[in-house]
Amino acid sequence: MTDLTRISAAELSGLLADGSVSSVEATRVHLERIAAVDGDVHAFLHVAAETALATAADVDRRRAAGDRLGPLAGVPVAIKDVLVTADMPTTAGSKILEGWMPPYDATVVRKLRESDLVPLGKTNMDEFAMGSSTEHSAYGPTHNPWDLERIPGGSGGGSAAAVAAFEAPLALGSDTGGSIRQPAAVTGSVGFKPTYGGVSRYGAIAMASSLDQVGPVARTVMDTALLHDVIAGHDQMDATSLATDWPSMAAAATAGLADGALKGVRVGVIQELAGNADGFQAGVKQRFDETLALLSAAGAEVIGVSCPNFEYSIAAYYLIHPAEASSNLARFDSVRFGLRENPADGPITSERVMSATRGAGFGPEVKRRIILGTYALSAGYYDAYYGSAQKVRTLIQRDFQAAFEKVDVLVSPSAPTTAFKIGEKIDDLLAMYINDITTIPANLAGVPGLGLPMGLAPEDGLPTGLQLMAPAMQDARLYTLGAAIEQLLEASWGHTLISQAPELRTGNTRSAEGNN
Amino acid sequence: MSTQPVESTEPGESPEPGVITAAQVAHLASLARIDLTDDEIASLTPELQQIVDAVALVSSVATPDVPATSHPMPLTNVFRDDVPVPSLTVEQALAGAPARDGDKFRVPAILDED
């Protein structure tokens, strides 16, 4: 019998639709997989086994009754813990929200339920999504299924590891500076950052409001597109939500499978991110160059383009992001939700309780960024830092505009290196921040970005990722080209990349809470 | 969102622009309402210095002729129809509160007595 954890969501939905598999069976095998491997991987902060099985049974019952169900009905899905869920605790990876049960669902979670997907649980992340390795989770790191001693990327390392470890076929992520695309790269999975405003952020715990975007995570481009179709669309609860009628991303991905889908496509290679700069691993550069050669052979026109201001993107990001985060995280005030901690001595006043709570509840990276953001917004420094960073943002948008006058899509490696060892960069802030050099420009400009597997680096046998970027609103173009490139690469390998992941040890019982 | 300049960093004002001192970190932490231990201040000071040195790069290209961008997809006049929609009940709103008093959030004294 088919191992239901190994097939794609598209294949699983076919089996569910024709009745050869029930959602309860599909859900149960994924829960069993989580129980077997998540003690080692630690992708999940919470697993809602009973609720998931009850949801699946309800889907099965309604399918049997002849109800018209959506294309992903009955398919299990994991949810990044930055998204609030009324029936599961939501912590955003922070002690300050330990055990918090939100009083409502995020819009994207509501949409999952309305489309009859089966939420399995909540996935681990860097605290409040601040990080590139999931090492900053207050509940312990997630481990990369390709090598458990290595990071799964971040901040959405839990969602990426969950799909890469076959614990779920689909997951939701959020991407502020690369938190969907960089984990996809280092775990051999696929992730998509939609155009800013394409997916509602209502109920996504806000970090940097002008950068945050929710998006889909999966193992194939088609599955990513199917999940994108479920969550996209206007939401009046999010003032930044775009009132756009989005085309079907799944149809766009299907179009990419046709012969000649890459013929004549103008592919721009961003010279500043092409792998020649410091910090790019040789094997990443090699796989990237080989992929470009495949694209040329398939009829694409590969053109070098320069985006000179991308050099300043990390500096701008690490001003804009902390500034906005310092403001957003002011909501953790020990009054309405979350932790309350009294000061060790002295008078018990609201202000002192708030300071004691935040001192006890926030981890080191969150404190660092809030204080940096407070500095950047201080009178006297505001123009030099935050104001200048906003100007850099304009320059980066102009670079994109100029590039997209010449090409249809921009490409780069999704991450400069393969997965590094847990602990290797935790004490080197700038080395950690540079991980996001390839992904941050898309967030600053609001354009969509797709990350997909690009092969294993020869020197360490670990996954590398390809990033595609299109002009704002052209998300569908990325699915068409992404599906075409995925097909081309898999034909050249003779298999999918994820099929090469080592078998995980099974049978070790997962503990309820992270205890690494 | 509010990203206007906050209070001046006085009295922890830096001796010169771009130099981060321990006193300044302590003052920023108090503005941000985060209690820090002396050890945390000692490690944060050089860390913030390192980051501030790196991000100062932005001012080299941020010339006066470049307009600032605050949002990637500028939208204006975002309205919805003015119709009542369900909101949280009192019980839902209070469900996560660390302390409550009837239908209200219970908070410690707002003013210091001294």
Interface residues (C-beta under 8 A of the other chain):
Chain A: W100 M101 P102 P103 Y104 T195 Y196 G197 S209 S210 L211 Q236 A239 T240 L242 N309 Y312 I314 A315 A316 Y318 L319 A323 E324 S326 S327 N328 A330 D333 S334 V335 R336 F337 G338 L339 R340 N342 P343 P347 I348 T349 S350 E351 R352 V353 M354 S355 A356 R358 G359 A360 F362 P364 K367 R368 I370 I371 L372 T374 Y375 L377 S378 A379 G380 Y381 Y382 A384 Y385 Y386 G387 S388 A389 Q390 K391 V392 R393 T394 L395 Q397 L429 L430 Y433 N443 L444 A445 G446 V447 A472
Chain B: M1 S2 T3 Q4 P5 V6 E7 S8 T9 E13 P17 I20 Q24 V25 L28 A29 S30 L31 A32 R33 I34 D35 L36 T37 E40 L44 E47 L48 Q50 I51 V52 A54 V55 A56 L57 V58 S59 S60 V61 A62 T63 V66 P67 A68 T69 S70 H71 P72 M73 L75 V78 R80 L88 Q92 A93 A95 G96 A97 P98 A99 F105 V107 P108 A109 I110 L111 D112 E113 D114
